[in-house]
Amino acid sequence: MFWRARHFLIGLAAAIFALLAVAAPADASAGVSGGTTFAPGSVCTTLAPESASGAALARDPARWDCRRSAWPIDGSQASFVRLDMAGSTPVPGEVLITRLTRFAAMRLTVIGTDGSSVTREIRPEDLSFSSTSWTMRMPLPRLSGASHKPVAAYVLEVTGPRHKGLLSDARIMPPPSEAAVSRDELVLAALCGLMFMPLALNFAIYRVLRQPFALWHALGVFAMLLQTAVASGIVNRFASLSLNQLCLLSSLSWSLIIIGGARFFDNLLEPGMLGKRQKMLLTATIPWVLFWAVYYNVASGVLLPSVATVYYASFLPFIFLLGWTMATAALRGSRTVWFQIVGWAPLMTMGVVRITSMLGATNTPMGLMGIQHFSIAFEVLVTTLGAADRFMAIKDQRDRAITQARILESLAERDPLTGLYNRRGFEERYTRLVLDGFDTMAVLDLDHFKQINDTRGHATGDTVLRAVAVALMPDEDTVAVRLGGEEFLLLLRGRNGAERAERRRQAIPTRIAAEVPMLDRPVTASMGMVTAAPPMRFTDLYRTCDRLLYEAKAAGRNRTESTTFAAPASLASDPEPAPDPTVVNLH
């Protein structure tokens, strides 16, 4: 399946690289100010070898680009950002804050108004991560001598930055106060907590229906929860993660969001709503997104300038594919797809905005990350409603199928004339009934029933049999069975099982007389019964009852012959030895 999609994937990759060629800045040296001084408060960039000194570069304003539109990255050179501090009032404890992004090496130089400078190498332990945003901060170097020596500028030198935001978002700020929990953190924690309920709901849905869409949605929800916790910074309140770990979790979560979303969408929709090619392309997004995630995390050297741009652009095919499949399903009358359209719309819009910003078409501020978090939470809630709606639809279909199957099963195991169990239905339940305590069996046969059929017709005979079924009165402690013809069976539990069976036998003539008044004589029944029977095979117990039944017939009919397994020999009414009470396997 993946091999079939190779032409599509290759075409998309070619389109992405063509788009990059159009969107990429022409030359890092283009637009250089060419002036002799830096404007107060200016932010300027340049490229230089890693061995270059930031302080030395700052003495030549002509080589810096101060337009704030070009943030050059080169795999063989270091990127420099000069932050002019003229006119600013220093605040004790100031730090440099920028976008949280991986890099190979970093140095920060402070330049005084007198030309003196101090450079500090930024090590991993110097970095601190925000708990409310996707930013990191680092301490500033201090000029030697007087503690309040005026600062002219700071120069940030970065080797191997993987995102231009590390350069464009750099700024000198007062130290944030994160000792107390802020309102933003409470909101972010609430959003994360809100996603736990849909996560649990998906596992509950899978437990009931065993439908794969529930597991795929659980994967997507987990990935969105992970992305929100990491990108918002709230995870830094609970775990001490390194820069590499945070960046890896972020890219991994986006990959899992795409994989879970594509597979969830494919498995959720009603049958026939997507074409074969669309299903194939949705499956092909798995190797696609995994490839670009690996590329984003490991590419370096000459590929470094395009790492972030290509990675962001690689999401466009999925957005287009998702929009196409949603439109197809909607046009084909899918009800479920509308939950997906509403849920994904804000997140897809946010994705397009961020991608176009990365390609240079717009400038997206870091503040939009907050909108991203709310878009993710909205997507989780709405698509969960869609999953629940589909769950109810599938459950309703399954319940109807089960009900129909039970009706058909009931018709197969019930006697159509009397409504009692037939022999097949009873034998299937016999073992369970015995284990539930049913230990009294009685077999009944109507006396001289053939004469009724011969003289009154089979219709009257059927009425008599239905009256017998009413007289046997099955309940939770009494199972009544029509074995065939005019022969019936009772299986009872309880200490007074024999008395209840006898009362039912004696009620037969009265019930028949009330239901069939045209008969010229009472219709009685003979019965053979075994009480307190230990677990044994149905055929063995039935054979004993049947023998007792014929003894009752031979003794004059309209009577009961019984035996018990529990009565002592001195108290037994039947002098004949009791049947062998050996317990055998019921199965």
C-alpha positions in Angstrom: 0.0 0.0 0.0 2.8 2.4 0.9 4.6 1.5 -2.4 1.5 2.5 -4.4 1.6 6.0 -2.9 5.2 6.6 -3.8 4.4 8.8 -6.8 2.1 10.9 -4.7 4.6 11.3 -1.9 7.5 12.1 -4.3 5.4 14.7 -5.9 4.5 16.3 -2.6 8.1 16.4 -1.6 9.1 18.1 -4.9 6.3 20.6 -4.4 7.5 21.4 -0.9 11.1 22.0 -2.0 9.9 24.1 -4.9 7.9 26.2 -2.4 10.9 26.6 -0.3 13.0 27.8 -3.2 10.4 30.6 -3.9 9.9 31.5 -0.2 13.5 31.4 0.9 15.3 34.7 1.4 17.7 35.6 -1.4 20.9 36.3 0.4 21.9 36.8 4.0 23.9 39.9 3.0 21.0 41.5 1.1 19.5 44.5 2.8 22.5 45.3 4.9 22.0 48.7 6.5 25.3 50.0 5.3 25.2 52.7 8.0 27.9 53.7 10.4 25.9 53.4 13.6 23.2 51.2 15.0 19.7 52.7 15.6 18.6 52.8 19.3 16.7 49.6 20.2 17.6 47.9 16.9 17.8 44.2 16.4 20.3 43.2 13.8 21.6 39.9 12.4 24.6 38.6 10.5 26.5 35.4 9.7 30.2 34.8 10.5 32.5 32.0 11.2 32.3 30.3 14.6 35.6 31.7 15.6 34.5 35.3 15.1 34.1 37.6 18.1 30.7 39.1 18.7 32.3 42.3 20.1 34.5 42.6 17.0 31.6 42.2 14.6 29.6 44.8 16.5 32.2 47.4 15.7 31.2 47.2 12.0 27.5 48.2 11.6 27.8 47.9 7.8 27.8 44.1 7.9 24.7 43.8 9.9 21.1 43.5 8.7 18.7 45.4 10.9 15.5 45.0 8.9 14.1 42.3 11.3 12.9 40.3 8.3 15.9 38.1 7.6 17.1 35.6 10.3 19.9 33.7 8.5 21.0 30.2 9.4 23.9 28.5 7.9 25.2 25.0 8.6 28.9 26.1 8.2 28.7 29.5 10.0 27.3 30.9 13.3 24.3 33.2 13.4 24.7 36.4 15.4 21.9 38.7 16.8 22.8 42.1 18.2 20.3 43.6 20.6 20.8 47.3 21.0 20.3 48.6 24.6 20.6 52.3 24.0 17.9 54.2 25.9 16.8 51.2 28.0 16.8 51.2 31.7 18.5 48.1 33.2 16.6 46.0 35.7 18.5 43.8 38.2 18.5 40.2 37.3 17.6 40.7 33.6 17.8 37.6 31.4 17.7 36.8 27.7 14.5 35.0 26.7 14.0 33.4 23.4 12.1 30.6 21.6 12.8 27.1 23.0 14.9 25.5 20.2 17.8 23.1 19.9 21.2 24.4 19.0 24.8 23.1 18.9 26.5 25.9 20.8 25.7 29.4 22.1 27.6 32.4 23.5 26.4 35.6 24.8 28.5 38.8 24.8 27.8 42.1 26.6 29.3 45.3 25.2 29.6 48.4 27.3 29.3 52.0 26.1 33.0 52.3 26.6 33.7 49.4 24.2 34.6 46.9 26.9 33.0 43.4 26.5 32.5 40.1 28.3 31.5 36.8 26.7 29.8 34.0 28.4 29.4 30.5 27.0 25.8 29.2 27.6 25.9 25.6 28.8 22.8 23.3 29.2 22.7 23.9 32.9 22.4 27.7 32.3 19.1 27.3 30.6 15.8 27.6 32.4 12.4 26.8 30.8 9.2 28.6 31.2 6.1 26.9 32.7 3.7 29.1 30.7 5.2 29.3 27.2 7.5 27.6 24.7 10.5 29.7 25.7 13.8 29.4 27.5 15.9 31.9 29.3 19.6 32.3 30.2 21.6 34.6 32.5 23.4 37.6 31.0 27.1 38.2 31.3 28.2 41.2 33.5 30.7 43.8 32.6 33.8 43.9 34.8 34.2 46.8 37.2 31.3 49.0 38.3 28.1 47.1 38.9 26.0 49.8 37.1 28.3 50.2 34.1 26.2 51.2 31.0 25.5 48.5 28.5 25.4 49.4 24.8 24.3 46.0 23.4 24.2 42.3 23.8 25.3 39.9 21.0 23.9 36.4 20.9 26.0 33.9 18.9 24.3 30.6 18.0 25.9 27.7 16.2 23.5 25.2 14.6 20.1 26.7 15.5 17.2 24.5 14.2 14.6 27.2 14.1 14.8 30.9 13.1 12.6 31.7 16.1 15.6 31.3 18.4 17.0 34.4 16.7 13.9 36.4 16.0 12.4 36.0 19.4 15.5 36.9 21.4 14.9 39.8 23.9 16.2 41.1 27.2 13.5 40.9 29.8 13.2 41.2 33.6 13.4 37.8 35.4 9.9 36.1 35.4 8.4 35.3 38.8 7.4 31.6 38.6 7.6 30.8 42.3 3.8 31.1 42.6 1.3 29.4 40.3 0.0 31.9 37.8 -3.5 32.2 36.3 -2.1 31.0 33.0 -0.7 27.9 34.5 -4.1 27.1 36.1 -5.8 27.5 32.7 -3.2 25.3 31.0 -3.5 22.7 33.7 -7.3 22.8 33.3 -7.0 22.2 29.5 -4.7 19.2 30.1 -7.0 17.8 32.7 -9.9 18.3 30.4 -8.3 15.9 27.9 -8.0 13.0 30.4 -11.7 12.3 30.4 -11.9 11.8 26.6 -8.8 9.6 26.9 -10.5 7.4 29.5 -13.8 7.4 27.5 -12.0 6.0 24.4 -10.7 3.0 26.4 -14.3 2.5 27.8 -15.7 2.5 24.2 -13.1 0.0 23.0 -13.9 -2.3 26.0 -17.5 -2.4 24.9 -17.3 -2.4 21.1 -13.8 -3.6 20.4 -13.7 -1.0 17.6 -10.2 0.2 16.5 -11.2 3.8 16.1 -11.4 4.2 19.8 -7.7 3.2 20.2 -6.6 5.4 17.4 -8.5 8.3 19.0 -6.9 7.5 22.3 -3.5 7.8 20.7 -4.4 11.1 19.1 -5.8 12.5 22.4 -2.7 11.3 24.3 -0.5 13.0 21.7 -2.5 16.3 21.9 -2.3 16.1 25.7 1.5 15.6 25.4 1.9 18.5 22.9 -0.2 20.9 25.1 1.7 20.0 28.2 5.1 20.3 26.6 4.5 23.3 24.3 2.7 25.3 27.0 5.6 24.7 29.4 3.3 23.3 32.1 5.3 20.0 32.1 8.2 22.0 33.5 6.3 22.4 36.7 6.4 18.6 37.2 9.5 17.3 35.5 13.1 18.5 34.9 13.6 17.8 31.2 16.5 18.8 29.1 16.3 21.0 26.0 16.7 18.0 23.7 14.1 16.0 25.5 11.5 18.8 25.3 12.2 19.3 21.6 12.0 15.6 20.9 8.7 15.2 22.8 7.2 18.2 20.8 8.1 16.8 17.4 7.1 13.2 18.5 3.7 14.4 19.7 2.9 16.1 16.4 3.8 12.9 14.6 1.5 10.9 16.8 -1.3 13.5 16.4 -1.1 13.1 12.6 -0.9 9.3 12.8 -3.7 9.0 15.3 -5.9 11.5 13.5 -5.5 9.8 10.1 -6.2 6.3 11.4 -9.0 7.5 13.6 -10.7 9.3 10.7 -10.4 6.3 8.4 -11.8 3.9 11.0 -14.5 6.1 12.4 -16.5 7.0 9.3 -19.4 5.0 8.1 -18.6 2.3 5.5 -18.4 3.6 1.9 -17.7 7.2 2.7 -14.1 7.2 1.5 -12.6 5.9 -1.7 -9.9 3.3 -1.9 -7.3 5.9 -3.0 -8.2 8.2 -0.1 -7.8 5.3 2.4 -4.5 4.5 0.9 -3.2 8.0 1.2 -4.4 8.3 4.8 -2.4 5.2 5.6 0.6 6.6 3.7 0.7 9.6 6.1 2.3 7.3 8.7 5.7 6.8 6.9 5.5 10.4 5.6 5.2 12.1 8.9 7.7 9.8 10.6 10.3 10.5 7.8 10.0 14.3 8.2 10.1 14.0 12.0 13.4 12.2 11.8 14.7 14.7 9.2 13.8 17.6 11.5 15.7 16.1 14.5 18.9 14.8 12.7 19.5 16.9 9.6 22.5 19.2 9.8 25.3 20.8 7.7 24.0 22.1 4.4 20.5 21.0 5.3 20.3 23.0 8.5 18.9 26.2 6.9 15.9 24.3 5.6 15.3 21.9 8.5 12.4 23.8 10.2 11.0 25.1 6.9 10.8 21.7 5.3 9.4 20.2 8.5 6.6 22.7 8.8 5.8 22.4 5.1 5.5 18.6 5.4 2.3 19.1 7.3 0.6 20.8 4.4 -0.2 17.5 2.5 -1.9 16.1 5.5 -4.0 19.2 5.9 -5.0 19.1 2.3 -5.7 15.4 2.4 -7.8 15.7 5.5 -9.8 18.5 4.0 -10.3 16.5 0.8 -11.5 13.4 2.6 -13.8 15.4 4.9 -15.4 17.1 1.8 -15.8 13.7 0.1 -17.5 12.1 3.2 -19.7 15.1 3.7 -20.9 15.0 0.0 -21.6 11.3 0.4 -24.0 12.0 3.4 -21.8 11.1 6.3 -23.2 12.2 9.7 -20.0 11.4 11.6 -17.7 13.6 9.5 -19.4 16.8 10.6 -18.0 16.3 14.1 -14.5 16.0 12.5 -15.0 19.1 10.3 -16.1 21.3 13.3 -13.4 19.8 15.6 -10.4 20.0 13.2 -11.3 23.4 11.6 -9.6 25.7 14.2 -6.5 23.5 14.5 -6.1 23.2 10.7 -6.5 27.0 10.3 -3.8 27.5 13.0 -1.6 25.0 11.2 -1.8 26.9 7.9 -1.1 30.2 9.6 2.0 28.8 11.4 3.3 27.1 8.2 2.8 30.2 6.0 4.6 32.2 8.7 7.5 29.7 8.6 7.7 30.0 4.8 8.0 33.8 5.2 4.5 34.9 4.0 3.4 36.2 7.4 4.9 36.9 10.8 3.2 34.8 13.5 3.8 35.9 17.1 4.5 33.5 19.9 1.2 34.6 21.5 -0.7 32.5 19.0 0.6 29.4 20.8 -2.1 30.0 23.4 -4.7 29.8 20.6 -3.1 26.6 19.5 -3.6 25.1 22.9 -7.3 26.0 22.9 -7.7 24.7 19.3 -6.3 21.4 20.4 -8.6 21.2 23.4 -11.5 22.1 21.2 -10.6 19.4 18.7 -10.3 16.8 21.4 -13.8 17.6 22.8 -15.6 17.8 19.5 -14.1 14.7 18.0 -14.8 12.8 21.2 -18.4 13.8 20.8 -18.2 12.4 17.3 -16.6 9.2 18.6 -19.4 8.9 21.2 -22.1 9.5 18.6 -20.5 6.8 16.4 -20.3 4.5 19.5 -24.0 4.9 20.1 -24.8 4.3 16.5 -22.7 1.1 16.4 -24.0 0.0 19.8 -27.6 0.5 18.6 -26.9 -1.6 15.5 -25.3 -4.3 17.6 -28.1 -4.3 20.1 -30.7 -4.7 17.3 -28.6 -7.6 15.8 -28.4 -9.2 19.3 -32.1 -8.8 19.9 -32.9 -10.3 16.5 -30.5 -13.2 17.2 -32.1 -13.8 20.5 -35.5 -13.8 19.0 -34.4 -16.3 16.4 -32.7 -18.4 19.1 -35.8 -18.3 21.2 -37.9 -19.4 18.3 -35.5 -22.3 17.8 -35.6 -23.4 21.4 -39.2 -22.9 22.2 -42.2 -25.0 21.4 -44.3 -22.9 19.0 -47.6 -24.4 20.3 -47.2 -23.9 24.1 -44.4 -21.4 24.4 -42.5 -23.8 26.7 -38.9 -24.8 26.2 -38.5 -27.7 23.7 -36.2 -30.5 24.4 -33.3 -29.0 22.5 -33.5 -25.7 24.3 -33.8 -27.4 27.6 -30.8 -29.7 27.1 -28.6 -26.8 26.2 -29.4 -25.2 29.6 -29.5 -28.3 31.7 -26.0 -28.2 33.0 -26.3 -24.6 34.1 -29.7 -25.2 35.7 -28.3 -28.2 37.7 -25.4 -26.1 38.9 -27.9 -23.4 39.9 -29.6 -25.8 42.3 -32.3 -27.5 40.3 -32.4 -31.0 41.7 -36.0 -32.2 41.2 -37.1 -33.6 37.9 -40.7 -34.7 37.0 -41.9 -36.2 33.7 -45.6 -36.0 33.0 -47.8 -37.6 30.4 -51.5 -36.9 29.7 -53.7 -39.9 30.2 -55.7 -41.1 27.2 -54.8 -38.0 25.2 -54.9 -39.9 21.9 -58.7 -40.3 22.3 -59.1 -36.6 22.4 -57.4 -36.1 19.1 -59.3 -39.0 17.6 -62.8 -37.9 18.8 -62.5 -34.1 19.0 -59.8 -33.3 16.4 -56.3 -32.0 16.6 -57.4 -28.4 17.1 -59.0 -29.4 20.4 -56.0 -31.4 21.3 -53.8 -28.4 20.7 -56.0 -26.3 23.0 -55.6 -29.0 25.7 -51.8 -28.9 25.4 -51.8 -25.1 25.7 -54.0 -25.4 28.9 -51.4 -27.9 30.3 -48.6 -25.3 29.7 -50.6 -22.8 31.7 -51.2 -25.3 34.5 -47.5 -26.1 34.8 -46.8 -22.4 35.7 -43.0 -22.0 35.0 -41.3 -19.4 37.2 -37.8 -18.6 38.4 -37.7 -21.9 40.4 -39.6 -24.0 38.0 -38.6 -24.8 34.4 -41.4 -26.4 32.2 -40.6 -28.3 29.0 -42.7 -29.9 26.3 -40.7 -33.0 25.3 -43.0 -33.9 22.5 -46.6 -35.0 21.9 -48.4 -35.0 25.3 -45.3 -35.5 27.3 -44.0 -32.7 29.6 -41.1 -32.2 32.0 -40.6 -30.1 35.1 -37.2 -29.2 36.6 -37.5 -27.5 40.0 -35.3 -26.2 42.8 -36.1 -25.5 46.4 -36.9 -27.7 49.5 -40.6 -28.1 48.5 -40.0 -29.0 44.9 -41.9 -32.3 45.1 -45.0 -30.6 46.5 -44.9 -27.9 43.9 -44.7 -30.4 41.1 -47.6 -32.4 42.5 -49.8 -29.3 42.8 -49.1 -28.5 39.1 -50.0 -32.1 38.1 -53.2 -31.9 40.1 -54.0 -28.5 38.5 -54.0 -29.9 35.0 -57.6 -31.3 34.9 -59.1 -28.1 36.4 -57.2 -25.9 33.9 -58.2 -28.1 30.9 -61.9 -28.2 32.0 -61.8 -24.4 32.2 -60.2 -24.0 28.8 -61.9 -26.8 26.9 -65.4 -27.2 28.4 -66.7 -29.4 25.6 -64.8 -32.5 26.8 -67.0 -35.2 28.3 -64.4 -36.3 30.9 -61.5 -34.9 33.0 -58.1 -35.1 31.4 -55.6 -36.2 34.0 -51.8 -36.7 34.0 -49.4 -39.3 35.4 -46.0 -38.3 36.7 -42.7 -39.9 37.5 -40.4 -37.8 39.8 -37.0 -37.9 41.3 -36.1 -35.4 44.1 -32.8 -34.3 45.7 -30.9 -35.6 42.7 -27.1 -35.1 42.6 -25.5 -33.6 39.5 -25.8 -36.2 36.7 -26.3 -36.5 33.0 -29.7 -35.5 31.7 -30.3 -38.9 30.0 -29.6 -40.8 33.2 -32.0 -38.7 35.3 -34.6 -38.7 32.6 -34.4 -42.5 32.2 -35.2 -42.9 36.0 -38.2 -40.4 35.8 -39.5 -42.1 32.7 -39.4 -45.5 34.4 -41.4 -44.1 37.3 -43.8 -42.5 34.9 -44.7 -45.8 33.4 -45.0 -47.4 36.8 -47.6 -44.7 37.5 -49.4 -45.6 34.3 -49.3 -49.2 35.1 -50.7 -48.5 38.6 -53.9 -46.9 37.2 -52.8 -43.5 35.9 -53.6 -40.1 37.4 -51.0 -40.6 40.1 -47.3 -39.9 40.9 -44.5 -42.4 41.4 -41.4 -40.8 43.0 -38.1 -41.6 44.6 -35.4 -39.5 46.3 -31.7 -39.6 46.7 -31.7 -38.0 50.1 -34.2 -40.1 52.1 -32.9 -42.8 54.6 -33.8 -46.3 53.7 -36.1 -46.7 56.8 -38.2 -43.7 55.8 -38.4 -44.3 52.1 -41.9 -44.8 50.7 -40.6 -46.8 47.8 -39.1 -50.1 48.9 -37.2 -50.3 45.6 -33.5 -49.4 46.0 -32.7 -45.8 45.0 -30.9 -45.2 41.8 -27.1 -45.1 41.8 -26.3 -41.6 43.1 -22.8 -41.5 41.6 -21.9 -38.0 40.4 -20.7 -37.9 36.8 -19.5 -35.1 34.5 -22.4 -33.1 33.2 -20.6 -31.9 30.1 
